[in-house]
Amino acid sequence: MRALGEDVSEMLDYVPGYFKVTRHVRPKLACGRCSKVVQVAAPSRPIARGMAGAGLLAQVVVSKYADHTPLYRQASIYRRAGIELDRATLASWVREAGRLLEPLADAIGQYVLQAQKIHTDDTPVPVLDPGRGKTRTARLWTYVRDDRPAGNQAPPAVWYQYSPDRKGERPRAHLEGYCGILQADAYSGYSALYRDGQIIEAACWAHARRKYYDLFDLDRSPIAEEALLRIRALYAIERDIRGQMPAVRQSVRLTRAMPLLISLKVWLERTLLQVSVKSGIAKAIKYSLTHWQALTRYCEDGRIEVDNNTAERSIRPLVLGRRNYLFAGSDGGGESAAIIYSLIGTARLNDVEPFAYLRAVFERIADHPINRVDELLPWRLMPVEQATQLAA
């Protein structure tokens, strides 16, 4: 028989993840002369005296906060693999993971607050209220640093903060000492932040647009449709300048977007006089005109985005998680969630796989000097981790 070539076919299969026990044997040695006993130190563990290795701890955390798998469901999955890990054990590991990662989340917060512009938003979080036998509504706040759309290649980061309520004092505490641009919705709790001029307000055209979209979706309002078409023209300009430097963006916006905005304002003011003051379209128009200065500030500063979708994207994982595990067990659980979401969210923004990143962190953090915690940030640790793996 002579070879005529070959055909190659491929089939995708799946091998389930598995557990392994890592056993460390440390012999005790005694000196023959002085009888002194010596023994190598035990390797450190992510959780002191805990049985969870770095990979298992990362798996539990990522499954809950990245894949939105509740702990009771994880316990069931692990049981099918022959491992009994009850929900209480998993919950204690999540708490310890939050404690371990807190210095890193703080470092992310400090990095975010060094930005010239921050995007912010918040979302409700149900929290168990043991004394009343039901849940109360707390909040998770997001603060995002991401200037890549304006040509700045500094690593992006997202910092989440938990609070038991939505009082305006919460964002004021989170942003204490910050000086720069804050891109946000029109929540009244932010108003005090802008009074001394240290923080400059930038509003969100997506919020303004949504009010017209809802009206158009409801009854095909021709006025709402006209507003949507005019706003669409503003977004078309943004697509052309995405990734350009701030000076370029500012120049293009002043030349192309500002005339459209001037025309839009004239049309809104004229239309407002022609509709019922109590109508939905009047409310939508009043929103746009009330926040006009903040809505048009993006034309004056190329660092600012046309909308706050950067922050809204960072809220979506929280909403998915809330749908799956319904509520936080306590304020402490909410704080742990904010810490872990900060690490996972920042890893994702930097195209770093969350499990690989957190496993690498848990392998190091117990022995890592606290004054060098910045070395464990996603954009710093993972290049080192990948280089180490290649060298091996």
C-alpha positions in Angstrom: 0.0 0.0 0.0 1.3 3.5 -0.8 0.2 6.6 1.1 -2.1 8.9 -0.8 -2.3 11.5 1.9 -4.7 11.7 4.9 -7.9 13.2 6.0 -8.1 15.0 9.4 -11.3 15.6 11.3 -11.8 17.2 14.7 -14.5 16.9 17.3 -15.0 19.1 20.3 -15.4 17.2 23.6 -15.7 18.2 27.3 -13.7 16.9 30.3 -15.4 17.9 33.5 -13.3 19.8 36.0 -11.9 17.8 38.9 -10.7 18.1 42.4 -7.3 17.1 43.7 -5.7 16.8 47.1 -2.3 18.4 47.4 -0.3 16.7 50.2 2.8 18.3 51.7 5.0 15.9 53.6 7.5 17.7 55.9 10.0 15.3 57.5 11.3 16.2 61.0 15.0 15.9 61.4 17.0 15.7 64.6 20.7 16.6 65.0 22.8 13.6 66.1 24.9 15.8 68.4 22.5 18.3 70.0 19.2 16.6 69.3 17.8 19.8 67.9 14.7 19.1 65.8 14.3 21.0 62.5 11.5 21.0 60.0 10.8 23.1 56.9 8.0 25.6 57.3 4.6 24.6 56.1 3.6 26.3 52.8 1.2 29.2 53.3 -2.5 28.8 52.5 -4.9 31.4 51.2 -7.0 30.9 54.3 -5.1 30.2 57.4 -5.7 26.6 58.5 -8.3 26.3 55.7 -8.5 23.4 53.3 -9.3 25.5 50.2 -6.4 25.8 47.8 -6.0 28.8 45.6 -7.7 27.2 42.6 -10.7 26.0 44.6 -11.1 29.4 46.3 -10.9 31.1 42.9 -13.5 28.7 41.5 -16.0 29.4 44.2 -15.6 33.1 44.0 -15.7 33.3 40.2 -18.6 30.9 40.0 -20.7 33.2 42.2 -19.7 36.6 41.1 -18.7 36.1 37.5 -20.9 33.2 36.5 -23.7 34.1 38.9 -24.1 30.6 40.4 -25.5 30.7 43.9 -23.6 28.9 46.6 -26.4 26.3 47.2 -26.2 25.4 43.5 -22.4 25.2 43.6 -22.7 22.8 46.6 -25.0 20.6 44.4 -22.5 20.7 41.5 -19.6 19.7 43.8 -21.7 16.9 45.3 -22.1 15.3 41.9 -18.3 15.2 41.7 -18.2 13.4 45.0 -17.2 16.3 47.2 -19.3 17.5 50.1 -19.0 21.2 50.6 -22.0 22.7 52.4 -23.3 26.2 51.7 -22.1 27.4 55.1 -18.5 26.4 54.3 -18.6 28.0 50.9 -20.1 31.2 52.4 -17.2 31.4 55.0 -14.7 31.0 52.1 -16.3 33.9 50.2 -16.1 36.1 53.4 -12.4 35.2 53.8 -11.8 35.8 50.1 -13.3 39.3 50.5 -11.0 39.9 53.5 -7.9 38.8 51.5 -8.8 40.9 48.5 -9.8 44.1 50.4 -6.3 45.7 50.1 -6.4 45.1 46.4 -9.8 46.6 46.0 -8.6 49.6 48.0 -5.7 49.9 45.6 -8.1 49.8 42.6 -10.1 52.6 44.3 -7.1 54.8 44.8 -6.2 54.2 41.1 -9.7 55.1 39.9 -9.7 58.3 42.0 -6.5 59.4 40.2 -8.3 59.6 36.9 -9.3 62.9 35.3 -12.7 61.5 34.6 -14.9 58.9 36.4 -18.1 57.3 35.3 -20.5 56.4 38.1 -23.9 54.7 38.6 -25.6 52.6 41.2 -28.1 49.7 41.5 -30.3 48.4 44.3 -29.3 45.3 46.2 -31.8 43.5 48.5 -30.2 42.6 51.9 -31.6 40.4 54.5 -33.0 42.3 57.5 -32.9 39.6 60.3 -34.9 41.6 62.8 -37.8 42.1 60.5 -37.8 38.7 58.7 -37.6 40.3 55.2 -35.2 42.3 53.0 -34.3 45.9 52.8 -32.8 47.8 49.9 -29.1 48.7 49.9 -27.0 50.0 47.0 -23.9 49.0 45.1 -22.1 52.0 43.5 -19.7 51.7 40.5 -16.9 54.1 39.7 -15.1 53.4 36.4 -11.9 54.7 35.0 -11.7 54.0 31.3 -10.2 56.6 28.9 -9.5 54.3 26.0 -12.3 55.9 23.8 -10.3 59.2 24.1 -7.0 57.6 23.0 -5.6 57.1 26.5 -4.2 53.6 27.0 -3.9 53.7 30.8 -5.3 50.4 32.2 -9.1 50.7 32.8 -10.5 49.8 36.2 -13.8 49.6 38.0 -14.3 50.1 41.8 -17.5 49.1 43.5 -18.7 50.4 46.8 -21.5 49.1 49.0 -23.8 51.2 51.1 -26.9 50.3 53.2 -28.9 53.1 51.6 -28.9 55.7 48.7 -28.2 58.8 50.7 -26.2 61.5 48.9 -23.6 61.3 51.6 -22.5 57.9 50.2 -21.0 59.1 46.9 -19.6 62.1 48.7 -17.7 59.8 51.0 -16.6 57.5 48.2 -15.3 60.5 46.1 -13.8 62.5 49.0 -10.8 64.4 47.8 -11.5 63.7 44.1 -11.0 66.5 41.6 -12.1 66.0 38.0 -15.0 65.1 35.8 -17.9 63.0 37.0 -20.1 61.5 34.3 -23.3 60.4 35.8 -27.1 60.4 35.6 -29.2 63.2 37.1 -29.5 61.7 40.6 -30.0 64.5 43.0 -27.6 63.0 45.5 -24.7 64.0 43.2 -25.6 67.7 43.3 -23.6 68.6 46.4 -20.5 67.2 44.7 -20.6 69.9 42.1 -21.0 72.9 44.3 -17.4 73.8 45.0 -16.2 73.3 41.4 -13.7 70.6 42.2 -15.9 68.0 40.5 -17.3 68.9 37.1 -20.7 67.4 36.1 -21.0 65.6 32.7 -24.5 64.2 31.9 -25.6 61.2 29.8 -27.3 61.5 26.5 -28.4 57.8 26.7 -30.6 58.8 29.7 -32.1 61.7 27.8 -32.6 59.6 24.7 -34.3 56.8 26.7 -37.1 59.1 27.8 -38.0 59.8 24.1 -37.5 56.1 23.2 -40.0 55.0 25.8 -42.6 57.5 24.5 -42.0 56.4 20.9 -42.2 52.7 21.9 -45.5 53.4 23.7 -47.5 55.3 21.0 -45.2 56.1 18.1 -45.1 59.7 19.0 -43.8 61.8 16.0 -42.2 64.3 18.4 -40.3 61.6 20.2 -39.3 60.1 16.8 -37.9 63.5 15.7 -35.9 63.8 19.0 -34.5 60.3 18.4 -33.4 61.1 14.9 -31.6 64.2 16.1 -29.9 62.4 18.9 -28.9 59.6 16.5 -27.0 62.2 14.4 -24.9 63.1 17.5 -24.0 59.4 18.0 -23.0 59.0 14.4 -20.3 61.7 14.9 -19.1 59.8 18.0 -18.5 56.7 16.0 -16.2 58.6 13.6 -14.0 59.9 16.4 -13.9 56.9 18.9 -10.3 56.3 20.0 -9.1 59.7 18.8 -7.2 62.0 21.1 -9.2 64.6 23.2 -8.1 67.6 21.1 -9.3 65.9 17.9 -12.6 64.9 19.5 -13.2 68.4 20.8 -12.5 70.0 17.4 -14.8 67.6 15.6 -17.6 68.0 18.1 -17.4 71.8 18.0 -17.5 71.8 14.3 -20.1 69.0 13.6 -22.0 68.3 16.9 -22.4 71.8 18.3 -24.5 73.1 15.4 -26.8 70.1 15.8 -27.1 70.7 19.5 -28.0 74.4 19.0 -30.7 73.4 16.5 -31.9 70.7 18.8 -32.3 73.1 21.7 -34.2 75.6 19.6 -36.5 72.8 18.5 -37.0 71.5 22.0 -37.9 75.0 23.4 -40.3 75.6 20.5 -41.9 72.2 20.9 -42.3 72.5 24.6 -44.6 75.5 24.1 -46.9 73.4 21.8 -47.5 70.4 24.0 -49.4 69.8 27.3 -47.3 70.7 30.3 -48.4 67.4 31.9 -47.6 65.2 28.9 -44.9 62.6 28.8 -43.2 64.5 26.0 -43.1 67.7 28.0 -41.4 65.8 30.9 -38.8 64.4 28.5 -38.1 67.8 27.0 -37.8 69.5 30.4 -35.3 66.8 31.4 -33.1 67.6 28.4 -33.4 71.4 28.9 -32.8 71.3 32.7 -29.6 69.4 32.2 -28.6 71.0 29.0 -25.2 72.4 30.2 -24.1 69.0 31.5 -25.4 67.3 28.4 -23.5 69.5 26.1 -20.3 69.7 28.1 -18.8 66.8 26.1 -18.4 69.2 23.2 -16.1 71.4 25.2 -13.9 68.7 26.5 -12.7 65.8 24.4 -12.1 63.6 27.4 -15.8 63.4 28.1 -18.1 60.7 26.5 -21.4 61.4 24.9 -23.1 59.1 27.5 -22.5 57.2 30.7 -22.8 53.7 29.1 -19.3 52.9 30.5 -20.8 52.9 34.0 -24.0 51.2 32.9 -22.1 48.3 31.4 -20.3 47.8 34.7 -23.8 47.5 36.4 -25.0 44.6 34.3 -23.1 41.8 36.0 -24.6 43.0 39.3 -28.1 42.8 37.9 -27.5 39.3 36.6 -26.1 38.3 40.0 -29.1 39.8 41.8 -31.5 37.7 39.6 -29.7 34.5 40.5 -28.8 34.8 44.2 -31.7 37.2 45.0 -30.1 39.0 48.0 -27.1 39.6 50.2 -27.1 37.9 53.6 -25.9 41.0 55.4 -24.1 44.3 55.1 -20.8 42.4 55.4 -21.9 40.2 52.5 -22.6 43.3 50.4 -19.1 44.7 51.2 -17.5 41.4 50.3 -19.4 41.5 47.0 -18.2 45.0 46.2 -14.6 43.9 46.8 -14.8 40.8 44.7 -16.8 42.5 41.9 -14.0 45.2 41.8 -11.3 42.5 41.1 -13.3 40.5 38.6 -14.6 43.6 36.8 -11.2 45.2 36.6 -9.7 41.9 35.3 -12.3 41.7 32.6 -11.8 45.3 31.5 -8.1 44.4 31.0 -8.9 41.2 29.0 -7.6 39.1 31.9 -9.5 35.8 32.6 -10.9 36.1 36.1 -10.3 32.6 37.3 -6.6 32.6 36.2 -6.1 36.0 37.8 -7.7 35.3 41.2 -6.0 31.9 41.4 -2.6 33.7 40.9 -3.6 36.3 43.5 -4.6 33.7 46.1 -1.4 31.8 45.5 0.6 35.0 46.5 -1.4 37.3 48.6 -1.0 35.6 52.0 2.8 36.3 51.9 2.8 39.4 49.8 4.0 42.7 51.4 1.1 45.0 51.9 3.1 48.0 50.7 3.6 46.3 47.4 0.0 45.2 46.8 -0.1 47.2 43.5 2.0 44.4 42.0 -1.1 42.2 42.2 -3.3 44.4 40.1 -4.5 42.6 36.9 -2.5 44.6 34.4 0.7 44.1 36.5 0.4 40.5 37.8 -0.7 38.7 34.7 2.2 39.6 32.4 4.5 38.4 35.2 2.4 35.2 35.6 2.5 34.5 31.9 6.2 35.1 31.7 6.8 32.7 34.6 4.7 30.0 32.9 6.6 30.4 29.6 10.0 30.1 31.4 8.8 26.9 33.1 
